[in-house]
């Protein structure tokens, strides 16, 4: 278990170290995109260089976006709905003004990218393939203007095309973030593999809704939003297990991870790493406690490495 020294830093547990697609992490816990800002917002709560395995920065688009009208957040039983709308300053602004400050932390950075066409995805990946970026997380759960507003992530052919286009323009690991709002998640994961993707992360949020019965209106300004938190965990766990059995590229599992036990379940289902999102909104120190619980499990079962549990669930 990690312990703080006199300088108030953390000594990472070497048994939690992983290598995901060539990205070396001190532990398998990635701060998920959208709930952790770009990282420094949590520097007062966590030792970012030693307690966080990697950070997936807030989702970026071609140009800056103001996001959706409010309300943007609605709490639900065992979860949260959000319709932020990808508010961000744009890819070029991020590279010029935000990334330099992030480089002072010794933690791998993934850039989460969304776009409106295959060409835009390629431009984003090329623009963000700079020093200081460890990998590209391609968010295909966004409107596809070339397919009349349909999300990229529901069509295997489009997912394969996006993956190929991004793969051509970057030497960074390409990780495609999958939408659960599909008929067959395995078919989509196979399309990523066919397109040359290095890995997949799943799941993104489930599409949901909440209603204010007194106003007789949707609670969210955008009507529908993405559901995250403990409510989605069983669905996410099932999808990770299905994909693990079907592809040879490594998986990042996410969806309702609130504890070390949750994270271990995802790794046993087949994830090589995990992302933590909603938990950090509830407790900004959540990643620390999840890491400590995972370290405790490794010691309890006398494991050489946390990697030993990947896919270890008995059928």
C-alpha positions as CSV (number, residue, x, y, z in Angstrom):
1,X,0.0,0.0,0.0
2,X,1.3,3.5,-0.9
3,X,2.5,5.6,1.9
4,X,3.2,9.3,2.1
5,X,6.8,10.3,3.0
6,X,8.0,13.4,4.8
7,X,7.6,15.5,1.6
8,X,4.0,14.6,1.4
9,X,4.5,12.6,-1.9
10,X,3.5,9.0,-2.5
11,X,5.7,6.0,-3.1
12,X,3.8,3.9,-5.8
13,X,3.4,0.2,-5.2
14,X,5.4,-1.5,-8.0
15,X,2.9,-4.4,-8.0
16,X,0.3,-2.0,-9.4
17,X,2.4,-0.9,-12.3
18,X,1.1,-1.7,-15.8
19,X,2.0,-1.1,-19.5
20,X,-1.0,-0.4,-21.6
21,X,-0.2,-0.2,-25.3
22,X,3.3,1.0,-24.5
23,X,2.0,3.6,-22.0
24,X,3.7,2.9,-18.7
25,X,1.5,3.7,-15.7
26,X,2.3,3.5,-12.0
27,X,-1.1,1.9,-11.5
28,X,-4.1,0.9,-13.7
29,X,-6.4,3.7,-12.7
30,X,-7.0,6.4,-15.3
31,X,-8.9,9.5,-14.5
32,X,-11.8,9.4,-16.9
33,X,-12.4,12.2,-19.4
34,X,-15.0,14.8,-18.4
35,X,-15.0,14.4,-14.7
36,X,-11.4,15.3,-13.8
37,X,-10.9,18.5,-15.7
38,X,-7.4,18.3,-17.2
39,X,-5.9,17.2,-13.9
40,X,-4.6,20.2,-12.0
41,X,-8.0,20.8,-10.6
42,X,-7.4,17.8,-8.4
43,X,-3.8,18.5,-7.5
44,X,-4.9,19.7,-4.1
45,X,-6.4,16.3,-3.3
46,X,-4.1,13.8,-5.0
47,X,-0.5,13.4,-5.8
48,X,-1.1,13.4,-9.6
49,X,2.4,12.1,-10.4
50,X,2.2,9.0,-8.2
51,X,-1.4,8.2,-7.2
52,X,-3.0,8.5,-10.7
53,X,-2.1,6.0,-13.4
54,X,-3.0,8.3,-16.3
55,X,-5.3,11.2,-17.0
56,X,-7.7,11.3,-20.0
57,X,-8.2,15.1,-20.4
58,X,-11.6,16.8,-20.9
59,X,-13.0,16.0,-24.3
60,X,-11.6,18.1,-27.1
61,X,-13.1,19.1,-30.5
62,X,-11.8,20.8,-33.6
63,X,-12.9,24.3,-32.5
64,X,-13.9,25.5,-29.1
65,X,-17.5,24.8,-27.9
66,X,-19.7,26.5,-25.3
67,X,-21.6,23.3,-24.6
68,X,-25.3,22.7,-24.1
69,X,-27.8,25.0,-22.3
70,X,-28.4,24.2,-18.6
71,X,-29.3,22.4,-16.5
72,X,-26.5,20.1,-17.5
73,X,-26.4,17.7,-14.5
74,X,-29.2,15.7,-12.8
75,X,-28.7,13.2,-10.0
76,X,-30.5,9.9,-10.4
77,X,-30.8,6.9,-8.1
78,X,-27.3,5.3,-8.1
79,X,-26.1,7.6,-10.9
80,X,-25.7,11.0,-12.6
81,X,-27.1,12.3,-15.9
82,X,-25.1,14.9,-17.8
83,X,-25.4,16.8,-21.0
84,X,-22.4,19.0,-20.9
85,X,-22.1,19.1,-24.6
86,X,-18.3,18.9,-25.0
87,X,-17.6,22.4,-23.6
88,X,-13.9,22.9,-24.4
89,X,-11.5,25.5,-25.8
90,X,-10.5,23.5,-28.9
91,X,-7.6,21.3,-29.8
92,X,-5.1,24.0,-30.9
93,X,-5.8,26.1,-27.8
94,X,-5.2,23.0,-25.6
95,X,-1.8,22.3,-27.2
96,X,-0.6,25.9,-27.0
97,X,-2.0,27.1,-23.6
98,X,-3.0,24.1,-21.5
99,X,-0.7,21.3,-22.3
100,X,2.5,23.1,-21.2
101,X,1.2,23.4,-17.7
102,X,0.2,19.7,-17.6
103,X,3.7,18.5,-18.5
104,X,5.1,19.3,-15.1
105,X,3.2,16.3,-13.7
106,X,4.8,12.9,-14.1
107,X,1.7,11.2,-15.3
108,X,0.7,10.0,-18.8
109,X,-1.9,12.1,-20.6
110,X,-4.5,10.8,-23.0
111,X,-6.4,13.2,-25.2
112,X,-10.0,12.4,-25.7
113,X,-11.2,13.6,-29.1
114,X,-14.6,14.1,-30.7
115,X,-15.3,15.2,-34.2
116,X,-18.1,15.5,-36.8
117,X,-16.5,13.6,-39.7
118,X,-13.7,11.1,-40.4
119,X,-11.6,13.8,-41.8
120,X,-12.0,15.9,-38.7
121,X,-11.0,12.9,-36.5
122,X,-7.8,12.5,-38.5
123,X,-7.0,16.3,-38.2
124,X,-7.6,16.1,-34.4
125,X,-5.3,13.1,-34.0
126,X,-2.5,14.7,-36.0
127,X,-2.8,18.1,-34.3
128,X,-2.7,16.4,-30.8
129,X,0.2,14.0,-31.6
130,X,2.7,16.2,-29.8
131,X,5.3,15.8,-27.1
132,X,3.6,15.3,-23.7
133,X,0.7,13.3,-25.1
134,X,0.8,9.5,-24.4
135,X,-2.2,8.4,-26.4
136,X,-5.3,9.3,-28.4
137,X,-8.7,8.3,-27.0
138,X,-11.1,8.5,-29.9
139,X,-14.6,9.2,-28.7
140,X,-17.0,7.7,-31.3
141,X,-20.0,8.4,-29.2
142,X,-20.7,11.7,-30.9
143,X,-22.9,13.0,-33.8
144,X,-21.6,12.0,-37.2
145,X,-22.5,14.8,-39.7
146,X,-21.6,12.6,-42.6
147,X,-24.3,10.1,-41.6
148,X,-27.2,12.5,-40.8
149,X,-26.5,12.9,-37.1
150,X,-26.1,9.2,-36.3
151,X,-23.4,8.5,-33.7
152,X,-20.2,7.2,-35.1
153,X,-20.1,4.4,-32.6
154,X,-23.2,2.5,-33.8
155,X,-21.9,1.6,-37.3
156,X,-19.0,-0.9,-37.5
157,X,-18.0,0.3,-40.9
158,X,-17.7,3.9,-39.8
159,X,-15.9,2.9,-36.6
160,X,-13.4,1.0,-38.7
161,X,-13.0,4.0,-41.1
162,X,-12.4,6.4,-38.2
163,X,-9.9,4.1,-36.6
164,X,-8.0,3.7,-39.9
165,X,-7.9,7.4,-40.6
166,X,-6.6,8.2,-37.1
167,X,-4.0,5.3,-37.3
168,X,-2.6,6.8,-40.5
169,X,-1.7,10.2,-39.0
170,X,-0.3,9.3,-35.6
171,X,2.4,7.2,-34.0
172,X,0.6,7.5,-30.6
173,X,-1.4,4.5,-29.3
174,X,-5.0,4.8,-30.7
175,X,-7.7,3.8,-28.1
176,X,-11.3,3.9,-29.3
177,X,-14.0,4.7,-26.7
178,X,-17.1,2.7,-27.4
179,X,-20.7,3.6,-26.9
180,X,-23.0,1.1,-25.1
181,X,-26.0,2.4,-27.0
182,X,-25.5,-0.3,-29.7
183,X,-27.0,-3.7,-30.5
184,X,-23.7,-5.6,-30.5
185,X,-20.7,-4.1,-28.7
186,X,-18.5,-7.0,-29.8
187,X,-19.1,-6.1,-33.5
188,X,-18.0,-2.5,-32.8
189,X,-14.9,-3.7,-30.9
190,X,-13.9,-6.0,-33.8
191,X,-14.2,-3.0,-36.2
192,X,-11.7,-1.1,-34.1
193,X,-9.3,-4.1,-34.2
194,X,-9.8,-4.4,-38.0
195,X,-9.0,-0.7,-38.4
196,X,-5.7,-1.0,-36.6
197,X,-6.7,0.4,-33.2
198,X,-4.3,-0.4,-30.3
199,X,-7.1,-0.7,-27.7
200,X,-10.6,0.0,-26.7
201,X,-12.2,1.8,-23.7
202,X,-15.7,0.9,-22.7
203,X,-18.3,1.9,-21.8
204,X,-19.2,5.5,-22.5
205,X,-22.5,6.7,-20.8
206,X,-25.9,5.2,-21.5
207,X,-28.5,7.5,-22.9
208,X,-31.0,8.5,-20.3
209,X,-33.6,11.0,-19.2
210,X,-35.1,12.6,-16.0
211,X,-38.3,14.6,-15.6
212,X,-39.4,17.4,-13.3
213,X,-42.9,16.3,-12.5
214,X,-43.9,19.8,-11.0
215,X,-42.8,21.7,-14.1
216,X,-43.7,18.8,-16.4
217,X,-40.4,19.3,-18.2
218,X,-37.2,17.4,-18.7
219,X,-34.6,18.1,-15.9
220,X,-31.8,18.5,-18.5
221,X,-31.6,21.4,-20.8
222,X,-30.8,19.0,-23.6
223,X,-33.7,16.7,-22.7
224,X,-31.5,13.5,-22.8
225,X,-28.1,12.9,-21.2
226,X,-25.5,10.4,-20.5
227,X,-26.0,8.1,-17.4
228,X,-22.9,7.2,-15.4
229,X,-22.3,5.9,-11.9
230,X,-23.0,2.6,-10.1
231,X,-26.3,2.1,-12.0
232,X,-24.4,1.3,-15.2
233,X,-21.8,-1.0,-13.7
234,X,-23.4,-4.4,-14.4
235,X,-24.0,-3.4,-18.1
236,X,-20.4,-2.2,-18.4
237,X,-19.0,-5.3,-16.8
238,X,-20.9,-7.5,-19.1
239,X,-19.7,-5.6,-22.2
240,X,-16.1,-5.7,-21.1
241,X,-16.3,-9.5,-20.6
242,X,-17.9,-10.0,-24.0
243,X,-15.3,-7.9,-25.8
244,X,-12.4,-9.5,-23.9
245,X,-13.5,-12.9,-25.3
246,X,-13.7,-11.6,-28.9
247,X,-10.7,-9.3,-29.6
248,X,-6.9,-9.4,-29.0
249,X,-6.4,-5.7,-28.3
250,X,-6.3,-4.6,-24.6
251,X,-9.3,-3.1,-22.9
252,X,-9.8,-0.1,-20.6
253,X,-12.9,-0.8,-18.5
254,X,-15.1,1.9,-17.0
255,X,-18.7,2.4,-15.8
256,X,-19.6,2.9,-12.2
257,X,-16.3,2.1,-10.6
258,X,-16.6,3.4,-7.1
259,X,-14.2,1.1,-5.1
260,X,-11.2,-1.1,-5.5
261,X,-13.6,-4.1,-5.6
262,X,-15.3,-2.6,-8.6
263,X,-12.0,-2.0,-10.4
264,X,-10.8,-5.6,-9.6
265,X,-14.1,-6.9,-11.1
266,X,-13.5,-5.1,-14.3
267,X,-9.9,-6.4,-14.6
268,X,-11.1,-10.0,-13.9
269,X,-13.7,-9.5,-16.6
270,X,-10.8,-8.7,-19.0
271,X,-9.8,-5.0,-18.6
272,X,-6.1,-4.3,-18.5
273,X,-6.7,-0.9,-17.0
274,X,-9.7,1.0,-15.6
275,X,-11.1,4.5,-15.7
276,X,-12.7,6.3,-12.8
277,X,-15.2,9.1,-13.4
278,X,-18.3,9.7,-11.4
279,X,-16.5,8.5,-8.2
280,X,-14.2,11.6,-8.4
281,X,-17.3,13.9,-8.5
282,X,-18.5,12.3,-5.2
283,X,-15.1,12.2,-3.6
284,X,-12.1,14.0,-5.1
285,X,-9.8,11.6,-3.4
286,X,-11.6,8.5,-4.7
287,X,-8.7,7.4,-6.9
288,X,-6.4,7.2,-3.9
289,X,-8.7,5.0,-2.0
290,X,-9.4,2.8,-5.0
291,X,-5.7,2.3,-5.5
292,X,-5.1,1.5,-1.9
293,X,-7.9,-1.1,-2.0
294,X,-6.4,-2.7,-5.1
295,X,-3.0,-2.8,-3.5
296,X,-4.5,-4.5,-0.4
297,X,-6.1,-7.1,-2.7
298,X,-2.7,-7.9,-4.3
299,X,-1.1,-8.3,-0.9
300,X,-4.0,-10.4,0.5
301,X,-3.7,-12.9,-2.3
302,X,0.1,-12.7,-2.6
303,X,0.1,-11.7,-6.2
304,X,3.2,-10.7,-8.0
305,X,1.4,-8.1,-10.1
306,X,-2.1,-6.7,-10.6
307,X,-1.7,-7.8,-14.2
308,X,-2.2,-11.4,-12.9
309,X,-5.9,-10.9,-12.5
310,X,-6.7,-9.7,-16.1
311,X,-9.3,-12.0,-17.5
312,X,-9.0,-14.3,-14.5
313,X,-12.7,-14.7,-13.8
314,X,-13.7,-18.4,-14.1
315,X,-16.3,-19.2,-16.7
